[in-house]
């Protein structure tokens, strides 16, 4: 089921860019364009995570803590769960033993809602809810948030924080163009410097582009810095920075149309069937006609 969902997700994405009417060259070009749009969208999301700070809607310390850890998209989902947790009144224990304790979370409008059960493992200190939201989405549900608050835990335990949803995951893991993780420490440091300079330059652009005076100042400063960087590289004996290879259009022809290889016994046309049924007569030795249609009489 998960495999088919991934395939359908990929189809829905690429259907926006390619179709069966595209040639082979068009497909490659549109495929690269689709990946470019996807990467641009990811960069925009990274920019939002760095520069935009969501507003807090409650006074709970857990919300403020996760605002600094989660990406904006995930934090907004978690924030909804924090708000939902305010609708619950109490958490009653209904069963417990040496290993675990079972609680029921009760809402103010308990008659119109489904009772959720929370099983708290005393050994691992991990609580799981019957709604299974954390297992499916990786985000603690409002029931868990209320339970933690009811037992006086103000910070979200690390076992509820999925590393994939945090802002720092990109700084720790870097991938190459083929989607493989880069484990070279030196290359990682280069990428980290690239990310830091990109973020700094983006902040400078955001602060300056709205006014013509500040735009001219930043442009002048960048051009001056470029001259200084080139001079420093030249003094250190370092060559020019290699530019990205431009994609050259090659003439790629469509594959030649050939007949499919079958069993060797193709379907005969109506004309071929008629030719096969026609008799060969001694009178004229011809094919393709009956005795009545023969130009030479049998008697002659």
N, C-alpha and C positions, 0 to 999 in steps of 0.2 A: 504493500500500500504506500509506504514511504517512497519507494523507488518510482512508482508511477506518478506520484505527486511531483517529484523533482523533474521528471520528463515533461509533464504538463506545464510546469512553471517555466521551463526553458523554451517550450514551444510558444507560450503566450508572450514571452519577451521578444523572441526573434521574429515572430509574425509581424511585429510593428515595422520591421526593416527589410525583410526579404520575402519573396514569394516564388512560386514555381515557374513564373514567367521570366525570372532573371537568368541571364547567361552565367557561365562559370566565373567570368571576371567580375560581373556585377555582384555576384554573391560574395566574393572575397572582399570587395570594396565596402559593401553594405555591412558585412560582418565586422570589419575593422571599425566602421562608424558606430555600430551598436556598442562595441566594447569601449570606444572613446566616450560615448555618452554616459555609459555606466560608470566609468572612472571619474568623469567630471561630476556626476551626481554624488559620488562618494567623497570627492574633495570638498564639495559644497557642504556636505554633512559634517565633515571634519572641521571646516571653518566655523560652522554654527556651534559645534561643541566647544571650540576654543574661545569664541568671542561672545556668545550669547549665554546669559545666566537665567534660567527659568525662575519665575517668582514662586515663593513659598505660599502655600494656602493654609497651613496649620502651624502650630507652635511645637510640634513634636520634634525632638532632636533627631529621630531616625530619618525624617524627611530631609532635614538640612544636611545630614551626613551623606545620604545617597545622592544628593544633588551634585556633590563634588566628585563622586565616583562613577555614576552611571552616565552614559551618553544621553543627550537630550531626549531622543525618541523613547528610550527605555525608561528614563526617569519620569516622563509624563505618564506612562502606563503605571509605573509604581506609585506615582502620586495619586492616581485615581484609586488605587487599592488602599492607600493611607486614608483618603477621604471616606471610602466605604467602611473602613474600620470604626469610624465614629458612630455608625448606626447600631453598634452592638452594646448591650448593657452589661452582661456578665458572662463568665465562663465557669460552668459547674463541672466538677469531677463526678463521673458516674461509675467508674470502675478503675481499680489500680492494683498492681501487684509489685513484686520486687523489680521487674524489668521495665514496665511501662505504666502509664496512667492515661486514661481516656477521658476527654473533656467534651462538653457540648457548648457551643457558642450560641448564645441567645440574643436575638435582635429585639428591638423595641416593638416591632410588629411581628411577633413570633408566629402568629396564626397564619399569616399570609406568606410565609417563607419556609424554605426547607432547612431543617436543623443540620448543621455541619458538625461533624465529629473530628476532633483533633487527638491524635495519638502521640503522646510525648514519650520518647525513649529516654529513660533515666541514665542509661550507660553512655550513649553518645550525645545526649542533650539535644537531640534533633526531633522536631515536631513535624508531622505530616498531616495534611488536611484531607478530608474526604472529597473535596472539590477537585483535587489533583491539579490545580493550576500551576504550582511550582514544577511538578513533574513534566507537564506538557509545554509550558512557556518559559520556564526558568525565572519566573518572577514571583516573589512571595505574595500570596493572596491576602485580602483584608482580614480574613479569619486568623491567619498566622500573625499578622501585625498586631491585631487586638490581643491575641494570646500572649505574645511577648511583652506587650505593655502591661497586661494584667499580672504577670509574674515579675514586674519591675525591671525589665530589660530595655534600656533606652537606645542601645546601639544594635544594629542588625548584625547577627553573628556571621562570620566569614563563610560558613557552610551554606548560607542562603544567597551568597553573592556569586553569580556566574561570571567568570573572568571574561568571557566573550562579550559581555554587555558593558564593560568598563572602558573609560577613556584611555587608560594606560596600556591596553592590550596591543595597540599598534606600535607603541614605542618599544615594547618588549619583543615583538615578533614582526619580522619584515620578510616579504616574499619577493621573488623575482618575477620576470615576465611570464614564466611558465607556471606560476602558482606554487612553486616550491619554496619552502622556508629557507632563508639564508642563515647559515650558521657561522659564517666567517665573521669574526669579531671586528676585523679591520673594515670590512665592507659595511657592517652594521653601523660603525661609528661615522662612516661617510654619509650613510643614509640619514642618520640622526642629525648631523650638521645640516644636511639639505632640508630636512623637515623644519628645523629651528629657523633657518634663514627664510624659508618660504612663509612660515607663520609671522615672522617679524616684518617681512616686506609687505605681506597682506594687511597687517595692522597699520603700517605706514600709509598704504594706499587708501584704506578706509578712512583714515583721519585727514587726508589731504585732497582727495579728488573732488570734493564738493565746492571748493573755492579755487578760482583761477590763480590767485597769488600763491596759495600753498602748493598747487599742482606744479607751477613753474619752479618753486623752490625745491621740491622733491626731485623733479626731473633733472635740474641742474646738479643737485647733489649726487644722484645716481650716475650721471655721466662723468662727474669728477671721480667718483669711486671706481668706475670701470677703468679709467685711465690709470689710476693708482694701482689697481689690481694687475693690469697688463704689465705695468712697469716692474712690479714686484715679481711676477712670474718670469719676466725676461731676465731679471737680475739673478734669479735662482736657477736659470737654465731650463725652465719648463716651457714646453711648446704651447701652441694654441689649444684651446679647449675644443675637442672634436665635436662637430655639429651632428645633429641627428640625420641619419640617412633618409633621403627623400624617396618616397615610394614611386618607382617608375612604372608606367603603364606598359605592360607587355601585351602584344597581340596574342591572345589565347583563343584558338578556334574551337568551336563545338566539336565533339567527337563525331566521326562519320557514322551515318545511319547504315546499319547492317541487319540482315535478316537473322532472326533468332534460330539457333540450331535446334532442330527437333529430332524426331525419330527417323526422318528421311522419307516418311510417307505422308506427303502434304495432302491437303484437301484439294480434290479436282474440281475445276469449274464445270458449268453445265455444258460448255462447248467440248471440253475434253471428254466428258462422259459420253456425249453423242458420237464423238470420233471413235471412242473405244467400242461402242456397240455396233458401229457400221461394219458391214461385211466387205470383204475384198472379193470381187467377182472376177472370174476368168475372162469375161467379155472385155473389160477395159482395164482391169488391174487397178482401179482407182479406189480411193478411200473417201469417206465422208458423205456418201450418198447411198440410197437404197437402190434396189434393182429397177424400180419404176423410174427413178431419177437418172439412171445411167444414160449417157449420150449415145452409147453403142448398144444396139439391140442384142439380146442373148442369141436370138435366132441368126443374126447376121454374123 
